[in-house]
Amino acid sequence: MIIGPTLGRYFARHFIRAVLIVFGTVFALIYTLDLVELMRRAGDAEGASTSMMAMLALFRTPAVAEQVLPFAILFGAMATLLNLSRKLELVIARSAGVSAWEFLQPPVLVALLVGVVAITIYNPFAAHLKQHASQVEARIFAKSQKFQPGKEQWLRERRPEGEVIIRADQVIENSTTLNRVTFFNFKPDGSFLDRIEAKTATLEHGYWNISDGRVISAGAPPQPFSTKQVASALDAAQVRRAFTPPESVPLWQLPQVIERTEKAGLDATGYRLQFDVLIARPMLFVAMVLVAASFSLRFFRFGGVAKMVLSGVVAGFVLYVATELMQDLGGSGMLGTAVAAWFPAITGALLGVLALLYQEDG
């Protein structure tokens, strides 16, 4: 039986409102924390104003907030069902012959719709803003000595004339431009040759175009230069692959990035996993709704609401941890990317259905 349109819209409206409230609250919290961190870093950055930091934090927040969407669905579903149960609206619906499977149809359909919108519209938008934020951040903090810990990037290039190790303090994502870069040059026998420190370096066709730097070698004073070209056998796809994480690539660009990466002879597992994870996200949202429902349909007059809510939160957290674990296994190549992406969502949905079958029909 399909639930009536009026009652279905009523349940769907409550669910959408609860999800938006949860997501908006988390979004605001992430934005505030990121703004505080950026203001701390802006102390030594020339020309970094409060308005610029506020805009940069706004660009960075959507990509971070995307990771909490499953919890927004979980908490939104729990809040909706508990609120409807508290007002005895679910009791009235049941007395009218509406089963749990019927009044769960609107939240499930809304979760599917939110998942589709999240991967087709929100994800490309957030990835684009993240790339733009990387450019703005590199421009603002290019001369600053304060960098985020653990953000340094390293790259190794082997050439007939020796080995080069490249270190960059700031990287503009989805590009071949490095800021605050250092080239450590070694001879073929492994002995140190010299070090090049520069403000920026951009990989062109067959060479690095290095700007505003100096060459430091043993037994000689530093030699400053405005521009310098250093030969390189690296391909632009290799540099982008090394410095652009899969989560920074929009969904619509992932197939092209996968194809380009594989043609360059590089491992595209990370990009394949990200693509499969995004495609499986609507199913994960449905699993979150079913998990929430299995812990939120108890009548308030029976008591034990706090324990029920805690159990639902723990179950959702376990499902999220299982999802992250499977993704790690998929990223390491121990599992296929499709299995790693779809297994937690399908398993969580089946367990939620099993729990509901036991409660409603058992």
N, C-alpha and C positions, 0 to 999 in steps of 0.2 A: 504493500500500500504506500502511495506517495502522499506526503503531508500536504494539507491545504495551502494555497498560496498566501493567504493572509497570515496564518500562524507561522508559515515558513519564513516570510519576510520579517515577522516580529522576532523570531529567534535569531535570524541572520543579522538583523540590525543590532541586537544586543551583543552578539559575538564580535562583529566588526568594531563596535565602539570599545569593547573591552580590550581587543588586540591593539587598537590605535592608542589607547591610554597607556598600556604597558610599554609599547614600543616608543611612544613619545617620551615617557618618563626616563627610560633607559637612554634614549638618544640625547636628552638634555643632560643627563648625568655624565655621559661620555664626553659630550662637548665641553662641559664645565671643567672636567679633569684635564682634558687635552689643552684647553685654553690656559689653565694654570701652569701646566708644564711648558707651554710655548712662551708664556710671559717670563718664566724663570730663565729660559734659554735666551730670550731676547735682550737680556741685560747687557751683553757684550756685542750685540749685533748693531752695526751702524745703520741708522734710519729705520729701525724696526719700531713701528708705532703700535698702540693698542688696537686700533682699527684693523691694521694689517694682520696682527696675530689673531684677532677675532675672525677675520675672513679665512685665514689659513686653517684655523681649527674647524670652521664650517665645511671647508673642502675635504678635510681628513676624516671627519666623523662618520659620514654615510658608509664608507667601506668597513669601518670597525663595527658600526651598529648592525650591519648586515649579518654578522656572525651570531647575533642574539635573536634573530627572527624566529628560530624554532622555539625558544623560551617564551617569546611574546605570544606565539600560538598556544603553547601549553598553558601559560598563566591566564591568557584570555579565555580559553575554553573552560578552565576550572572556575574562574570568576563568574562567567556567564551561567554555568550550570548550577553553581552553588547559590547564586543570587536568585535564579528562577526557582530553585528548590526552597529557599528561605521564604519566598513570597507565596509558596504553595501553588505556583503556576504549573509546575511539572505534575503535581498531584491532580490538578484539574484536568490537565491534558491526558493523563493516564486514565482518569475516570471517564473521559470522553472516548476512550478506546484507542488513544495514540500511544504506541509502544515506544520504548527507548530508541529502537532502530529508526523510527520515523522522525522523532524530534532531534536526532543526531544528523539527519540528512542536511539541513541548512549549514551547520558548522563544518561538516565535511566538504560540502561544495564550496563554501567560502574559503576554506583552507586550500583547496585545489586552485581556486582562482587567485588567491594571494600568492601561492607558490609560482604560478605562471607569470603573474605581474612582477614578482620578485626577480625572476631569472631573465625575463625578456626586456624589462624596462628599468627596474631599480638597479640591477647588477651592472649593466652597461653605464648607467648614469653615475653610480658610485665609483666604478673603475676609472671613468673619464675624469671625475673630480680628483681622485687619488693621484692620477698622473699629473694633472695640473698643479695639485698641491706639492708634488715632488719638485716641479720646476720652480714654483714660487719659493719653496723652502730653500732650494739650492741657491737661488738668487739672493735671498735675504741673508742667509748664514754663510755665504761664500767666504767672507773675510773673518768670520768669527772663529774663535778657538774652541768654542763649546759645541760638542757634537753629542748626539745621543749614544749611550754606550751600546756596543755591539752592532752598530750600524755600518762599520767599516766593511768594505768589499775588497776581495782579493781575487786576482786573476794571474794565471801563469801561462807564459808563451815560450815554447821551445823553438829556437832558430839555429841554423848552421853556425852562425857567428857567436852563439851563446844563448843563455837563458835569461828571460826577463820576468820579474815578478812585479805586478802592478797592484798598488794599494790606492783605494779611493775613499775619502771620508764621506763624500756625498755623491749620489748617483741619481741622474734624472731617468726615471723609469721609462721603459719602452723607447730608449734612445741610445746613442753611442757616446754620449757626453758625460765625462767624469769631472768632478770638482774636487779641489784640494787633493791632487793626485801625486803619487810618488812612483817613479820607475826605478827598480833595483836591477842594474845590468851586471851580468856575470859572464866571464869568459868561458870558452868551451870546456876548459879543465875544471870549472867550478869556482875559480877564484873571483873575488869581487873586482869589478871594473870601475863603475861610477854610479852615482845616484842623481836622478833628475827630479826636482821638486817643482811643481807648477800649480797655477791657480786652476786652469782647466785643460782638458785634453779631449779631443774629439776624433774618433776613428773615421778616416776617409777611406778611399779606395787604395788599399795597400800601404797606408802610413797613418801614424798618429799626428795630428796637428795640435801641437802643445803651445800654450800661450802663457806669458807672464810667469817665468820661472827662472831656475838656475841649475847649473850642473856642478855637482860636488864630487870630486875625485881625490884619492889619496895623494898627498904631497903637492897639492895645488890649491890656490884660493878658489872660492866659488866663482863661477862664471855666469853672470846673469844674462838673460835674453828676453826679448819681447815675444818672438815666435820661433818655433823650432819644429822640424819634421823628422820623425823617427820611423824607419821602415817597420812594417808589421805584416805578418802572414795571417792575421786574424780576419775572420769574416764578420760583417755587421750582425748577422744572425747569431753568431756565437757570443758576441758581447751582449746583445739583448737577452739571449737565453741565460747568460750568467748573472745578469744584474736585474732582470725583471721577473719577479715572482709570479707564479701562475694566477694567484688571486687578483693580480693587478691587470689582468687581461680581460676585456669584456667578453661575454658569451659569444657574441656574433663574430668576434675576431679569433676565437680559439681554434676553429678548424683550419684557418689559414696559417696560424702560428704553428700548429702541429705539423702541417704539411711542410712548411718552410724549415722547421727545426729538423725533421727527419731527412729532408733533402740535403741539409748541411752535415748529415752524419752524426747528429747529436741525439741524446736520449730525450724523448718527448713524453715520458711517463707522467711527469708532473702536470703537464698541460692536459693530457688525456684524462687523468684523474679529476682535475678541476672541471672539465667538461662533463664527465659522468656525474660528478657530485651535484652540479647545477641542474642537470636534467632530472636527477632523482629527488631534488628538493621538494617539489610538490607532494610526492609520496611521503616524505619525511614529515611534512606538515600534517598530513592526514593521520600519520601514526601518532603524532603528538596529541591530536584531538581525541583519538580513541584511547590513548593512555590516560588523558585527563578525565574522560568520561568514565573509565573503569574505577576511578577513585572519587568521583564527584556526584554520583547519583543517589547517595544515601540520604534519606530524609533527615531534616534537622532535628525532628522530635526524637529520633533514635539516639542522638548524642554522638560523641566521638568525632566531631567535625575537625578539630585541630589535628588529631592523629590522621584523619583521612587526607587532609590537605598536605601534611608533611609527607605522607606516603606517596602522594601524587608527585610532589616536587622531587623526592628521591628517585622515583621511577623515571621521570623525565631526565634527571641528571645522569642516571645510569645509561639511558638510551643515548644521550649526547656523548658521554665518555666512550661508549661502544662505537659510535659513529667516528669519533676522532681516532680511536685505536685502529679501526678498519682502514681509515684513510692513510694512517701511517704505514700500515702493512702494504696497502696498495702503492703508496709512493716509493716504498723500498723495493718493489718488484716481487714481494713474496705472495701477493694475491693479484688477480686480474683487476684492472681499474673498475670494470663494470660490477664485479662482485663486491669490491670494497665500497662502492658508492650505493648500491641498491640493497645489499644484505641487511644493514641496520634498519632501513626504512621499512622493508617488507616484513622483517622479523618483528619489529615494534608494532606494526599494524596488526599482524596475526595474533600477537600476544594480547593486544588490546581487545580484539574481537573475541578471543578465547575467554578473557576475563568477563566481558559483557555477556557472553553466552551463559557462563556459569551463574552470573548474578540474575539475569533476566529470565533465562529459560532452563536453568539447571535445577 
